[in-house]
Amino acid sequence: MTQTLHFAEALTPEGFQRDLFVRVEDGVIAEVGAGRPQAGAERIAGLTLPGMPNLHSHAFQRGMAGLGERRGAGDDSFWTWREVMYRFLDRLTPEDVQAIAAQAYAEMLEGGFTAVAEFHYLHHDVDGRPYGDLAAMARAIAEAAKETGVGLTLLPVLYRQGGFGPQPPTQGQRRFICDRDRFARLVEESARAIADVPDATWGVAPHSLRAVTPEDLAFAEDLAAGRPIHIHVAEQEKEVADSLAHNGLRPVEALFESASVNARWCLIHATHLTHAERDRIAASGAVAGLCPVTEANLGDGIFDGAHFRERGGFFGVGSDSNVEIGVAQELRMLEYSQRLRDRRRGRMADAGASVGRALYDNALAGGARACGRSIGAIAVGRRADFVTLDANHLALVARSGDAVIDSALFASSALPVSEVRVGGRCVVKNGRHIAKETVAKRFAAVMRALLD
């Protein structure tokens, strides 16, 4: 299918351009140019940005958003929140997961994300035994992506043990656990499950250094065969202490000792780093997968984004636990966390530069690299993923260029989205997902059945 779109103003790798024409062939940008309106071109008002990749999501956790906000008897942390999460997922069926994921993906699209890397570790039935269809849960994720139109990188998660040691898995982890043979079959079946999702791809995700051995890590690298590899690392201080106690190495040190970390890798969180670890990640080309809203919600800590950026490090953002979903929320929290720590402003941009533009550009590049797909720019050969902002939104009045991005991120509670296209297909119109009512109704029914 061929489309010709006429953008009033759009952000390209060369900067902002007015009256930009984009020809789309089968979901991919085939031609970009400027000039007089072409006959038959569809006019799109407002400022259009490349769609933002969401590099880290656990879609099912959208269903438990808000359920972990009761303080316990002791100090609450990631580890106490994790027990709430285990209790929530204990009852989920593939049909439940599909409904919850579709709701999360529709919200991502309304919030300016056009692609998602789904870090998928809920594999098995409630008793820990595999489904007859080993990829039943992966198929649920694929169907949710297909229904909503979000671009998908599916990352089946290798989870072998309950903690450093190795420790046996807990009752709450029984739905995640795979031996290597089963995991290899799961990856193969998951690849088949996404075959009819437009432009979808897959990678692998060893969950964390506490959940896999160095030998498992090497196995996952081989299985990825050049595709994206994502891993949680150094998210909590306890993880760092446990790693030191187990092998005398901090998590990032242990990862570089055991794996060939390069641009295929996305290190999720990487919160608690030494300066040397931070600089080593930057030099490797690996992407720091930052989830500022979730990291704040869980009390994890603050990634050293300012200095990582100065050293040329790649970063992107993800919605992780999906407690709140939106491009503006993640990028704003990232910048504000740096300001709070350093007690200075403008931490994620060079002197004199737009903070919003710097955040957006860097997250596009890092997110596209982490997703392993040709996305993240309005340029020939890239997927035709576009987010158009509402020019009439009060936060954007009398703004143009970088000032629009600054105001959209810092003067509006959420990105003021008017329209979203993925692969050229319009999936959000007038700020609402085209299947919003159907998706929301099914999500509400599932939540009532789970929580009532």
Phi, psi and omega per residue, in radians:
M1 nan 2.407 3.130
T2 -1.929 2.351 3.048
Q3 -2.255 2.566 2.954
T4 -2.145 2.116 -3.090
L5 -1.986 2.451 3.123
H6 -2.042 1.831 -3.120
F7 -1.583 2.286 3.092
A8 -1.049 -0.738 3.072
E9 -2.700 2.403 -3.104
A10 -2.541 2.686 3.115
L11 -1.683 2.029 3.109
T12 -1.978 3.002 3.071
P13 -1.033 -0.377 3.110
E14 -1.552 -0.045 -3.120
G15 2.027 -2.942 3.141
F16 -1.290 2.383 3.100
Q17 -2.322 2.423 3.070
R18 -1.675 2.672 -3.139
D19 0.858 1.018 -3.116
L20 -1.663 2.321 3.108
F21 -1.879 2.340 3.128
V22 -2.249 2.160 3.030
R23 -1.736 2.231 -3.077
V24 -1.969 2.227 3.085
E25 -2.076 2.021 3.099
D26 0.876 0.775 3.045
G27 1.498 -0.048 -3.086
V28 -2.054 2.495 3.128
I29 -1.240 2.081 -3.108
A30 -1.780 -0.427 -3.095
E31 -2.730 2.450 3.073
V32 -2.299 2.296 3.130
G33 -2.801 2.956 3.121
A34 -2.188 2.726 3.117
G35 2.621 -2.761 -3.103
R36 -1.272 2.656 3.138
P37 -0.948 2.385 3.113
Q38 -1.613 2.526 3.137
A39 -1.061 2.291 3.098
G40 1.480 -0.077 3.133
A41 -1.264 2.474 3.104
E42 -1.484 2.122 -3.085
R43 -1.433 2.286 3.134
I44 -2.178 1.962 -3.106
A45 -1.399 2.944 3.115
G46 1.515 -3.050 3.111
L47 -1.719 2.187 -3.125
T48 -1.833 2.297 -3.139
L49 -2.007 2.715 2.960
P50 -1.073 2.483 3.120
G51 -1.126 2.459 -3.073
M52 -1.532 2.298 3.004
P53 -1.337 2.456 3.010
N54 -1.780 1.872 -2.936
L55 -1.546 0.033 3.140
H56 -2.770 1.997 3.125
S57 -2.473 2.443 2.845
H58 -1.968 1.597 -2.933
A59 -1.019 -0.690 -3.057
F60 -1.082 -0.406 -3.100
Q61 -1.238 -0.206 3.033
R62 -1.018 -0.562 -3.130
G63 -1.210 -0.320 -3.125
M64 -1.892 0.177 3.131
A65 -1.000 2.220 -3.136
G66 1.601 -0.233 -3.080
L67 -1.406 -0.216 -3.116
G68 -1.786 0.384 -3.025
E69 -1.773 0.378 3.019
R70 -1.790 2.137 -3.075
R71 -1.220 2.373 3.110
G72 -1.467 -3.070 -3.096
A73 -1.229 -0.578 3.133
G74 -1.822 -2.689 3.111
D75 -1.370 2.158 3.087
D76 -1.378 2.539 -3.115
S77 -2.763 -3.053 3.018
F78 -0.913 -0.687 -3.000
W79 -1.216 -0.622 3.066
T80 -1.314 -0.642 3.058
W81 -1.065 -0.652 -3.105
R82 -1.053 -0.613 3.119
E83 -1.160 -0.639 3.063
V84 -1.110 -0.729 3.127
M85 -1.086 -0.752 3.129
Y86 -1.065 -0.710 3.141
R87 -1.174 -0.609 -3.135
F88 -1.195 -0.806 -3.052
L89 -1.307 -0.151 -3.042
D90 -1.091 -0.320 -3.053
R91 -2.015 -0.056 -2.973
L92 -1.230 2.325 3.004
T93 -1.711 2.899 3.040
P94 -0.981 -0.645 3.112
E95 -1.133 -0.686 3.074
D96 -1.082 -0.815 -3.105
V97 -1.100 -0.694 3.109
Q98 -1.077 -0.768 -3.131
A99 -1.140 -0.748 -3.128
I100 -1.196 -0.737 3.139
A101 -1.119 -0.704 3.121
A102 -1.070 -0.702 3.097
Q103 -1.116 -0.785 3.128
A104 -1.076 -0.743 -3.091
Y105 -1.223 -0.652 3.066
A106 -1.085 -0.719 3.103
E107 -1.168 -0.653 3.073
M108 -1.027 -0.814 -3.126
L109 -1.109 -0.733 3.082
E110 -1.127 -0.470 -3.117
G111 -1.602 0.055 3.047
G112 1.805 -0.039 3.032
F113 -1.501 2.329 3.122
T114 -2.002 -0.110 3.118
A115 -2.519 2.702 -3.135
V116 -2.472 2.421 2.938
A117 -1.735 1.867 -3.050
E118 -1.591 1.911 -3.129
F119 -1.462 1.612 -2.799
H120 -1.840 1.831 -3.116
Y121 -2.074 -0.012 3.108
L122 -1.544 1.571 -2.954
H123 -1.715 -0.716 -2.829
H124 -1.953 3.087 -3.137
D125 -1.226 3.025 -3.015
V126 -1.100 -0.425 3.116
D127 -1.617 0.070 3.119
G128 1.582 -0.117 3.120
R129 -1.437 2.576 3.133
P130 -1.142 2.575 2.975
Y131 -1.173 2.770 3.031
G132 -0.975 -0.687 2.947
D133 -1.633 1.795 -3.027
L134 -0.952 -0.554 -3.098
A135 -1.749 0.502 -3.101
A136 -1.027 -0.743 3.140
M137 -1.244 -0.682 3.081
A138 -1.103 -0.640 3.108
R139 -1.128 -0.639 3.091
A140 -1.081 -0.727 3.092
I141 -1.120 -0.758 -3.137
A142 -1.075 -0.738 -3.136
E143 -1.154 -0.650 3.099
A144 -1.136 -0.701 3.110
A145 -1.151 -0.733 -3.137
K146 -1.137 -0.720 -3.128
E147 -1.129 -0.731 -3.053
T148 -1.535 -0.439 3.134
G149 1.642 0.057 3.132
V150 -1.229 2.515 3.051
G151 -1.252 2.447 -2.965
L152 -2.186 2.263 2.828
T153 -2.011 1.913 -3.111
L154 -1.594 2.225 -3.084
L155 -2.104 1.508 3.036
P156 -1.024 2.394 -3.002
V157 -1.776 2.279 3.011
L158 -1.551 2.071 -3.096
Y159 -2.324 1.890 -3.004
R160 -1.859 -0.486 -2.986
Q161 -2.576 2.914 -3.054
G162 -1.496 -0.231 -3.132
G163 3.031 3.074 3.125
F164 -0.967 2.499 3.079
G165 2.600 -1.152 0.065
P166 -1.429 2.645 3.021
Q167 -1.733 2.540 3.106
P168 -1.153 2.651 3.118
P169 -1.133 2.594 3.074
T170 -1.423 2.974 3.080
Q171 -0.990 -0.687 -3.107
G172 -1.212 -0.297 -3.096
Q173 -1.730 0.033 -2.989
R174 -1.110 -0.407 -3.116
R175 -1.436 -0.114 -3.077
F176 -1.725 -0.446 -2.818
I177 -1.312 2.299 3.037
C178 -2.383 2.445 2.873
D179 -1.388 3.082 -3.010
R180 -1.159 -0.725 -3.127
D181 -1.092 -0.803 -3.139
R182 -1.120 -0.676 -3.131
F183 -1.127 -0.709 3.105
A184 -1.055 -0.717 3.098
R185 -1.172 -0.678 3.133
L186 -1.078 -0.755 3.113
V187 -1.082 -0.771 3.130
E188 -1.067 -0.795 3.138
E189 -1.200 -0.603 3.113
S190 -1.155 -0.673 3.080
A191 -1.062 -0.672 3.085
R192 -1.173 -0.635 -3.082
A193 -1.107 -0.514 -3.107
I194 -1.695 0.132 -3.009
A195 -1.055 -0.564 -3.122
D196 -1.805 0.268 2.993
V197 -1.557 2.113 -3.030
P198 -0.938 2.166 3.032
D199 1.041 0.351 3.126
A200 -1.282 2.705 3.050
T201 -2.484 3.131 -3.115
W202 -2.478 2.827 3.006
G203 -2.548 -2.779 3.069
V204 -2.327 2.773 -3.078
A205 -2.489 1.595 2.894
P206 -1.029 2.162 -2.902
H207 -0.991 -0.883 -3.062
S208 -2.990 2.920 3.122
L209 -1.210 -0.371 3.073
R210 -1.391 -0.293 -3.082
A211 -1.797 -0.170 3.116
V212 -2.400 2.734 3.041
T213 -1.585 2.928 3.043
P214 -1.002 -0.604 3.106
E215 -1.167 -0.678 3.067
D216 -1.093 -0.661 -3.133
L217 -1.103 -0.764 3.102
A218 -1.113 -0.685 3.092
F219 -1.066 -0.776 -3.135
A220 -1.132 -0.691 3.097
E221 -1.038 -0.783 3.136
D222 -1.123 -0.708 -3.100
L223 -1.153 -0.583 -3.117
A224 -1.137 -0.581 3.047
A225 0.862 0.895 3.076
G226 1.586 -0.057 -3.140
R227 -1.564 3.052 -3.133
P228 -1.069 2.526 3.041
I229 -2.236 2.146 3.128
H230 -2.063 2.565 3.112
I231 -2.654 2.424 2.945
H232 -1.256 2.384 3.098
V233 -2.660 2.367 3.016
A234 0.948 0.696 3.139
E235 -1.324 -0.694 -3.066
Q236 -2.147 2.690 3.118
E237 -1.109 -0.619 3.116
K238 -1.080 -0.666 3.102
E239 -1.069 -0.714 3.115
V240 -1.118 -0.815 -3.136
A241 -1.092 -0.733 -3.130
D242 -1.161 -0.653 3.110
S243 -1.145 -0.768 3.106
L244 -1.073 -0.717 3.141
A245 -1.173 -0.594 -3.066
H246 -1.360 -0.811 -3.014
N247 -2.349 0.120 3.108
G248 1.312 0.171 -3.131
L249 -2.186 2.541 2.990
R250 -1.245 2.771 -3.046
P251 -0.965 -0.786 -3.125
V252 -1.194 -0.657 3.055
E253 -1.040 -0.785 -3.132
A254 -1.133 -0.656 3.134
L255 -1.114 -0.827 3.138
F256 -1.177 -0.473 3.074
E257 -1.207 -0.570 -2.982
S258 -1.777 -0.313 -2.990
A259 -2.404 2.764 3.093
S260 -1.591 1.391 -3.054
V261 -1.271 2.189 -3.110
N262 -2.607 -2.796 -3.028
A263 -1.178 -0.226 3.069
R264 -1.322 -0.270 -2.988
W265 -1.620 2.550 2.963
C266 -2.215 2.053 -3.108
L267 -1.695 1.852 -3.031
I268 -1.346 2.265 3.114
H269 1.384 -1.229 -3.119
A270 0.802 0.771 -2.971
T271 -1.303 -0.810 -2.974
H272 -1.809 1.621 -3.038
L273 -2.180 2.619 2.860
T274 -1.375 2.899 3.085
H275 -1.045 -0.680 -3.124
A276 -1.140 -0.697 3.101
E277 -1.139 -0.785 3.114
R278 -0.979 -0.821 -3.087
D279 -1.232 -0.534 3.126
R280 -1.202 -0.701 3.080
I281 -1.084 -0.797 -3.138
A282 -1.033 -0.753 -3.099
A283 -1.223 -0.452 -3.073
S284 -1.291 -0.385 -3.035
G285 1.532 -0.080 3.072
A286 -1.150 2.665 -3.137
V287 -1.623 2.319 2.968
A288 -1.441 2.010 -3.103
G289 -1.595 1.713 -3.003
L290 -1.694 2.421 -3.131
C291 -2.289 1.221 -2.928
P292 -1.039 -0.645 -3.130
V293 -1.176 -0.824 3.117
T294 -1.148 -0.714 3.132
E295 -1.081 -0.630 3.057
A296 -1.232 -0.757 -3.127
N297 -1.057 -0.679 -3.104
L298 -1.537 -0.129 -3.125
G299 1.230 0.568 -3.061
D300 -1.223 -0.786 -3.045
G301 2.411 -2.997 -3.035
I302 -2.141 2.148 3.038
F303 -1.193 2.528 -3.132
D304 -1.438 1.225 -3.041
G305 -1.180 -0.653 -3.056
A306 -1.080 -0.859 -3.106
H307 -1.318 -0.555 3.071
F308 -1.071 -0.769 3.121
R309 -1.115 -0.739 -3.136
E310 -1.061 -0.464 3.141
R311 -1.641 0.242 3.050
G312 1.422 0.272 -3.115
G313 -1.248 2.527 3.061
F314 -1.549 2.363 3.044
F315 -2.459 2.727 3.000
G316 -2.508 3.121 -3.095
V317 -2.196 2.652 3.093
G318 -2.447 2.809 -3.105
S319 -1.653 -0.095 2.940
D320 0.850 -1.795 -3.082
S321 -1.329 -0.144 3.103
N322 1.027 0.535 3.068
V323 -1.185 -0.485 3.034
E324 -2.624 2.409 -2.979
I325 -2.203 2.161 3.056
G326 2.916 2.517 3.112
V327 -1.064 -0.828 -3.090
A328 -1.076 -0.725 -3.105
Q329 -1.073 -0.752 -3.100
E330 -1.232 -0.819 -3.100
L331 -1.190 -0.660 3.111
R332 -1.143 -0.776 3.127
M333 -1.099 -0.643 3.100
L334 -1.050 -0.877 -3.131
E335 -1.148 -0.774 -3.100
Y336 -1.138 -0.615 3.120
S337 -1.109 -0.676 3.089
Q338 -1.127 -0.709 3.135
R339 -1.126 -0.737 -3.127
L340 -1.134 -0.731 3.140
R341 -1.170 -0.785 -3.001
D342 -1.616 -0.220 -3.101
R343 0.972 0.754 3.077
R344 -2.529 2.823 -3.112
R345 -1.812 2.929 3.039
G346 1.010 0.891 -2.999
R347 -1.440 -0.440 -3.019
M348 -1.843 0.481 3.105
A349 -2.528 2.757 3.053
D350 -1.274 2.845 3.123
A351 -0.979 2.280 3.099
G352 1.430 -0.088 -3.070
A353 -1.641 2.777 3.046
S354 -1.217 2.177 3.125
V355 -1.170 -0.758 -3.141
G356 -1.064 -0.784 -3.134
R357 -1.124 -0.744 3.139
A358 -1.096 -0.774 3.098
L359 -1.044 -0.830 -3.059
Y360 -1.149 -0.826 -3.115
D361 -1.062 -0.793 -3.100
N362 -1.180 -0.698 3.129
A363 -1.202 -0.567 3.031
L364 -1.057 -0.892 -3.072
A365 -1.130 -0.808 -3.131
G366 -1.173 -0.705 -3.138
G367 -1.131 -0.728 3.119
A368 -1.110 -0.751 3.109
R369 -1.070 -0.765 -3.100
A370 -1.169 -0.589 -3.122
C371 -1.384 -0.277 3.112
G372 1.147 0.551 -3.128
R373 -2.299 2.754 -3.114
S374 -1.488 1.398 -3.066
I375 -2.384 3.135 2.963
G376 1.619 0.153 3.104
A377 -2.762 2.607 3.014
I378 -1.574 1.524 -3.049
A379 -2.691 2.723 -3.121
V380 -1.032 2.340 3.128
G381 1.623 -0.226 3.116
R382 -1.569 2.716 3.055
R383 -1.080 2.481 -3.071
A384 -1.443 1.248 3.141
D385 -1.867 2.018 -3.029
F386 -2.291 2.438 3.023
V387 -2.108 2.046 -3.141
T388 -1.825 2.228 -3.134
L389 -1.526 2.633 -3.119
D390 -1.343 1.883 -3.093
A391 -1.115 -0.350 -3.120
N392 -1.613 -0.021 3.104
H393 -1.112 2.423 -3.036
L394 -1.063 -0.523 3.140
A395 -1.204 -0.316 -3.050
L396 -1.883 0.041 -3.101
V397 -1.009 2.279 3.070
A398 1.124 0.318 3.070
R399 -1.794 2.710 3.009
S400 -2.614 2.807 3.077
G401 1.008 -2.405 -3.101
D402 -0.973 -0.589 -3.109
A403 -1.097 -0.509 3.072
V404 -1.139 -0.786 -3.134
I405 -1.169 -0.756 3.096
D406 -0.994 -0.802 -3.095
S407 -1.258 -0.635 3.122
A408 -1.115 -0.603 -3.117
L409 -1.513 -0.625 -2.975
F410 -1.965 -0.156 -3.114
A411 -2.108 0.182 3.106
S412 -2.367 2.454 -3.095
S413 -1.109 -0.562 3.069
A414 -2.421 2.819 3.112
L415 -1.017 2.166 -3.092
P416 -1.336 1.334 -3.025
V417 -1.416 2.324 3.014
S418 -1.750 -0.877 -3.059
E419 -2.493 2.546 3.069
V420 -2.315 2.324 3.043
R421 -2.136 2.401 3.073
V422 -2.167 2.097 -3.040
G423 1.054 0.523 -3.124
G424 1.476 -0.259 -3.103
R425 -1.481 2.293 3.130
C426 -1.345 2.071 -3.131
V427 -2.008 -0.273 3.044
V428 -2.269 2.195 3.139
K429 -2.246 2.286 -3.103
N430 0.923 0.670 3.051
G431 1.421 -0.022 -3.079
R432 -2.093 2.405 3.070
H433 -1.129 2.484 -3.033
I434 -1.156 -0.369 3.105
A435 -1.948 0.427 -2.997
K436 -0.966 -0.863 -3.050
E437 -1.127 -0.776 -3.138
T438 -1.114 -0.813 -3.121
V439 -1.120 -0.796 -3.110
A440 -1.137 -0.688 -3.141
K441 -1.099 -0.763 3.137
R442 -1.183 -0.704 3.103
F443 -1.063 -0.800 -3.126
A444 -1.082 -0.688 3.137
A445 -1.124 -0.718 3.121
V446 -1.140 -0.749 -3.106
M447 -1.149 -0.669 3.098
R448 -1.100 -0.735 3.139
A449 -1.150 -0.615 -3.114
L450 -1.354 -0.620 -2.957
L451 -1.859 -0.389 -3.096
D452 -1.163 nan nan
